[in-house]
Amino acid sequence: MRRDADLDFLLTMALDIHDNDLLCSCGCGFYRVDAHDDDADGWFKPDDSTICYARAAIEQYQREEANDAEAGTLITIVDERVTEARRRKLPADEYTRPAKQPIADESLG
């Protein structure tokens, strides 16, 4: 049977709208039927074991330097590991890659 890309797109969008309609309106990420159930009282607890270091950088910037920022400044996060890797990379004419060695595996026959 031939797939219809337009129909797949519409069905996916409908499922997304349906799922979002079932979610709690407060933004907690849980389904309304679970989050608002009286039997669920006491079953939910916050978990602060995961730290988003990108978000931490934004919050630190907002605390320390936001007053100095020009109106309309968009704060983006830059991964400094990428910048450091690019800085350390040798120029193309000095960079040589070792030749690939053939795999010697007797079990392959």
Protein Blocks (a to p, Z undefined) as FASTA:
>chain_A
ZZdfklmmmmmmmmmmmmmmmpcfklnopafklmmpmklgojaccdfkbccfklmmmmmm
mmmmmmmpcghiacddddfklmmmmmmpccfklpccddddddddfknZZ
